[in-house]
Amino acid sequence: MAGYHFFVQQPVFQTVAQRQDYSLSNYVSDSSLSAKVPDGLNFIAAAKAVTPAVVHIKTYYKVAEGTGSNEEIFKYFFGDPNGEGPNLGGQGKEASGSGVIITEDGYIISNNHVVEGAEKIEVTLENQKTYDATLIGTDPTTDLSLLKIDDKNLPFVKYGNSDNVLVGEWVLAVGNPFNLNSTVTAGIISAKARNINILRSKSNFAVESFLQTDAVVNPGNSGGALVNLNGELVGINTAIASPTGSYTGYSFAVPVDLVKKVIDDILKYGEVQRGLLGVSIADMTTVLAKEKGIDYVRGVYVAAVNDGSAAKEIGMKEGDIITSINGKEVYTSSGLQEVVARYRPGDKLKVVYLRKGEKMEGTAVLKNKLGEDKIVKKEEASIKRKLGADLQVVNKEDKKHLGIQGGAQVYRLYEGLLKDSGIKEGFIITSVDKKPVQTPQDLESILSKVVPGNGVLVEGIYPNGKKQFVGLGW
């Protein structure tokens, strides 16, 4: 079926899954199909359902992107992202990858590394119709991106459930390797929650909990669909482990249950809302147990607990062993990271852990990178990160004592402009470029209007009465 139509008025959707459930889809709806496939070798129905919704993505660059060791690492796992197309006469380069349409109105999932740094993104459907795509958002920590093309009644791939996927289950990889459109390969799930340490070079908050398969995936497959025999999306093909840049045995896909959350965050908030438990963790092994002098227990070892973190607030300590999160058992660091990454700041997680053999539990309220248990939208987050500070309103006593109407007080500093300028914690910002600041919201509003590259004059006072002003290069 090449397309479908809405016959009733659409409601307001909160998630992509709701959009999909409301639409007439092009996927096979018989949930028992896998059991009916003779000998498990008939992939025709799934391939026919999915290929119209897997697109070919071409990206164009004015100059070659990236140099150095990080680029070499990415080439090892992904192939050369900028080497799949011709050099355009020294004026730029062309690369290619894949994407998966997930809504009838043209939202497309791909990898971040497929579109990163591109000057132009072009999408071609299986029917050879071509569109210019808009980049809606990216998440380097999971290597995902969301694109949009302007059209209606498009075929799309229905979300599946990666938690229910079993090792040994048949899956299909659909994509565009080596510019070969609509290529389908088959394999099985070889492992789950696999960490291959490729995204760490991009972010300390990277989440790697890949589905590992032996379906053939090559450069150009990146961003394509990994589906079950019902034609449901269970992963986004992302990486290959290869010394040559081409397939040599295994490939890796971001599980769809993590994809769902990342894409919904980008649509709703403009960026991913990462909830953090605030622990350093390690896989529990007999060697680690012997080293730490504890009995071996299957779970995830807590190597450190960050001050002010969600874990600290429920009393977790170094040496604890986490065994489940919200009722889901966790056995590996990557598996735990994936579970936590599905939640947002402010969400409550029931954490079960062992301490010297005694079962303990607590309800942790996740926090964001700024140490707050709230959603921070893209504009607000970018300003706070640039300043490198958590801000609060000034209390009544300080306002009266200092003779000020208000301000934005720095109660915690991180790496950023304020710290670089010599500002200390406790400083109260009272004006920016002579514009009065009475609340943190005032400060964010003023800074949101500053043209990047311009400087701003920040004035304020410390609780001891010492005044200070600094210039910040914005």
N, C-alpha and C positions, 0 to 999 in steps of 0.2 A: 504494500500500500504506500503510495508516494506521498500522500498528504492526508489531512483530516481537518475538521472544522468544529468550532464551538457552536452548539445549538441553543445554549442558554447564556444569560449574562454571567460574566465571571465575578466571583467574590474577590475580596482583598486577600492576597496570599502572604503568608508569613515565611514560608520556606519553599524551596524548589520542589521538594517532595509533594507538597500540597498542589502546586501547579501541575505536576505530572499526573497525580491521581485524578485531577479534575478533567484532564484532557483525554480524548480518544488517542491512544498511542499506537505506535507501529510495532509493538513487541508482542511476542506470543504470550497469551494470558494463562494458558493451561499450566498450572504449577506442577502438574504431575508429568510433564513432558519428558523430564530426565529419565523417569522410570520406564517410559514407553519406547525409548530409543533402542533399537535392536543392537545388542552387544555394546551399547554406549559409543557407537562409532558414526552415527548419522548427525552431522553438524549443519545440515542444509537449512533447517528452519531458523536457527539462531543467526547464521550468516546472512540469510535473506532479510531478516528483520533489522539487523544492526548496520550493515554496510551503507544504506542510504543516509544514515545519520552520523557517519564518521567522515570528517572533512580533511582536506589537504590544506595545510597552512604554509604560505610563503612569507618570509620576512626579508626586509631590505634594510641595509645598513650603509651609511655614508662612508664609514671606515671600519676596519676590522675591530672586533670587540675583544678587549681583554688581552693581557699578557701575563706571563709568569706562571708560578707553580699551580695556582688555583685553576687556571685554564687547562693545564696539562692533566690535572686530576679529573676535571669534568670530561675531557676528551677520552680518558681511560674508560669511564663508565658510560658516557652518553654518546660517544663518537664526537667528531668535530662539529659543534652546532653551527659554525659559520663556513664549513667546508663542504656542505652538501649541495651547493649550487655554484655557479660560475663566478669568477671574479669579473666584475662589470667594468672592464677597461680602466682599472685603477681608481674609479670614481666611487666604488663601494662594493659590497658583497651581497649575495643572495643566499638564504638558507631555507630549509623546509622542515616541517614536522607534521603532526597530526592534531586533531581536536575532536571532541565529541559534543554534538548538539544535545542539550538537556531540556530545552523547552521549545514549544512550537513557535515562539516569537523570536528565536535566534540567539539565545544564550549558549555559549560554547566553552567547555572546559578544555584546557591544555596544560602544558607544563610552563613554569616560569622560565626555564632555560630555553624554551623554544622561542619566546617572544622578547626576552630581556634585551633592552637596548635598541630595539628595532625602530627605525624611522617610519616604516609603513608595514602594515600587516594585511595580507590578502588571503581570503578563504575561498576554496573551490569545493563545491559539492560533488557527489558522485555523478550527478547529471551534467557536470562540467559548467554549471552556472557559477559565476565568480562575484565576490563581494569584497568591498573594503571593510575591514573589521575595526571596531573601537575596542581599545583595551580598557576594561572596567576596573580591574584590580589584579594584584599579584600577592602571593605569599611565598617568599623565598624559603621560609622555614619548613614548608612541606613541598616545595617546588611545584606549586600549582598556580594557574592563572585563569582569569575569566574574561572572555571576549564577548562581543555582541555584534551581530549583523542585522541589518534592517530588512526584515521580511516576516511573513506570517505563514501559518499552516505548514511548517517545516516538520520533517520526520525527526524524532528524537529517541534517545535510548533511555529506557526506564531504569531508575535506580533499583539495585538489588540490595542484598545484605551481605556484607563481607564477613561479619561475625559467624554467619551460618555456613560459609564456605569451608569445606573440609580438605585436608591434605589428601591428595590422590584423586580429587574431583577434576573432571574434564572442564577446561576453559578454552575460549578462543581469544586470540589477540587480533584486533582489526586496526589497520593503519596504512601508512603510505611510505614504506621503506624505500630509500633510494629513488624517490619520486615515482614509485610504482603505485598508482592509486588503488584504493580498495583491496588491499591484500589481507587475506584471512589465513591465520595459522592456528594450529591446535596444540594443546599440551595439557599438563595437569598442574595442580597446585603442588609445588614441591615442599614448601614450608610457609609458615606465617610468622608475623612479627619479626622479620629479618632486618637487622641493622648492618648496613654496609659502609657506614662512616664516610658518606660522600657529601652530605649537606652541611657538615660541621664547618667546612671551610667558608661557608656563606653566613652562618649565624650560630651563636652559642645556644639559641633557643630552638634549633632544628629538631624536628620530630621524624625519626626514621623507624617505621614499623611496616616494612614492605611485605606484600604478598610475593613470594618467589615462585616462578613458573619455569617450565622448560618449553613453553611456546616460543617459537622463533621470533625474536624482536631484533631489529637492526636500526641504525641511524635513520631517522625519518618516522619511525614508529612512535617516538616520544610524544606523549599527549594523547595517544590513541586509546581505544577501549579494550579492556579486558572484561569479557562477559561469560556468564554461565550458559548452559544449554537452553535456558529459557529466554536467552537474549537480553538478560538483565545485566546492568553495569555493576561489576564487583570491584573494579579497580581502574586506575589511569596508568597506563604503561609509561614508565619513567626512566629506567636505567637498565643497562646491560653491564655485566662484569666481564671485561674482555681486554686483553693486552693489545689487541689489534684495532679496537674501535668497532668491530663487527661481532655478530653473535657467535659465541663459542660454547653455549650450554645453558645458561640461566639468564633470566630477565626478572625485573622487579617492578611492581606496580603499587601505587598508593592505594590503600584500601578505601572503598567507597564510603564506609561509615565515617571516616575522617574527612573525605572529600566533601560530603554533604555539609558538615559543619563549617568548613573553611569557605565554601562558596556562599552559603547563607549569610555568613558574617560579612563578606565582601559586598554582597547585595544590600544588606541592611545598614551596615555601619561604615562602609568604605574601606575597612581593613579588618584583619583577623583579630578577634578578641581572645587572646591566649590567657587562660586561667592557669596559675602556677601554684603548685603545692609547696614549693620552696625547700626541696631536699636534693642533696647529691646522692646518687644511687649507684649500685653495682649489682651485677648478676650474682646470685647466691650459688656458690660452688663448694665442693668439699675442701678444696685448697683454701678458699677464703674462710670457711668455717674453722679449719684447723689453725689458720693464722690468727684469727680473732678469739680462739678459745671457746667457741660456741658449738652447740650441736647443729648438725646440718638440718635445715628445714627448707622445703621448697618455697621460694618467694623472692623478694627483692630486698637486698641489704641497704640500709640507710647509712651512708658514710658520713653525712653531715646534715645539719638542720640550720637553715638560714634564720638569723634574727628577724623578728617581726613577720615571719612567714605564716601561712595557713597551718603548716605542720607544727610549727613552734607553739602556736596558740592552742593546739589540742594536746600538747605535752609530749610530742614525739621527740626521741633522742637518738643520738648516734648509737648504732648497734641494733636498733629495732629492725625487724624483718616484716615488710609489708606483704600481706597475703591476698588481700582483695580490696577493690575499689567499687563502691556502690553495688556490691554483690557479685562482681565479676572477678574471678580469680586471676591473679597476675603472677607470672613465673619469670619474666625477663624485664630488664630495664626498658627495652624498646616497647614491649607490650604495655607496661605501666604508663610510659609517656604517651602512647596512643590513646589510652583510655582517658587520661587527664586532659589531653588536647581536645577532646570532644566537648569539653565544658568551658564556660565563660567565667570571667571574674564575677564574684557574687554568688555563683552556684555552690550548693552544698554537696559535699561528697562524704559518704560514710567510709571511713578508712579502718580496716581491720589489720592489726599488726601484732607481732609477738615480741615480748621482751623477756629474755631469759626463760623462754618456754611458756610464759603466761600470756593468754590471749587478752588483748586490749583493743579498744575501738574508740573512735571519736568522729565528730562531724566537722570537717574542715571547710571553711568558707574560702574559696579560691581568691587569689589576688592577681592583679595585673603586674606588668613590669615596673610600674611606678609605685607599687606597694599598696594599691587601693583595691577595695573589693567592689569596684563598679565598672560599668562599660564606659570606655573612653573613645569617642568617635574620632575619625581620622584627623580632622582639623585641630581639635583640642589636644590630641596625643602628640601630634607633630610639634606643636608649640612647646608643650611641656618637655618633650625630649630634647628640643633644641636648647631650651633654658637649662635643662638638667636639674629640675627641682620639683618637689612636691610643695604645693602652696595651700595656705589656710587663711581664713578670715582673722582679723586682729581682735583679740578679746577686749571687753569693755575697760578692764583695768589699764591695759597698755594704751588704749586710745585716750583715756582721761589723763594718765600720767604724762604722755608725750604730747598731748594737745593736738591730736590728729583726728580727722573724720573717719579714717579707715585705711585700708591698704591690702596688699597681698603679701602675707608673711611666708618666708622660706623656712619650712620646718624640716626639710630633708634635702640634701644636695647629692647629685650624681655627677657624672662627667657631662660637661656642657658649658654653655657660654657664661653662666653666672659664676661657676667655680673657676673657670679660666680667668675671669676678670678680678678675682680676689674676694668676691662676696662670700660671707660666712652664713651658716645657718642662724636663723633668728632675724635676719635682715627683713625689714618691712618696706616693700616697694610702694611709694606714695604717688609717683608720677612717671610717665614715659613721654619724652619730648614735650614736657610741660602740660600734658593732659593728665588730669587727676585720676588716680586709681584708688577706689574704695573697697573693691572686692577682687578675688582672683579672676572672676568672670570679666570684670572691667579690663584687667591686664590682658587676658586672652583676646578680648574683642579689639583692643588697640593694636596688639601685635599681629593679629590676623590681617590687618589692613596695610602692614608695612611691606613695601616692595623689596623682595630678596635682593641682597647686594647693598642696600642702604644701611646706614648706621642709625642707632637710636640712643638717646640719652636717658638713662635710668637713674632716678633719684629716690632716696629713701633714708631710713633711720633705723638704728638698732635699739633694742629695749633699754639699753643704758643711756640713751639720748645722743649717741654719736651719729652724726649725719654723714652720708657718703653718696657720691654719684659716680657712675661709670658709663663709659661708652661701649656699646655692644655692636659688633658688625653682624647685621642680620642677613 
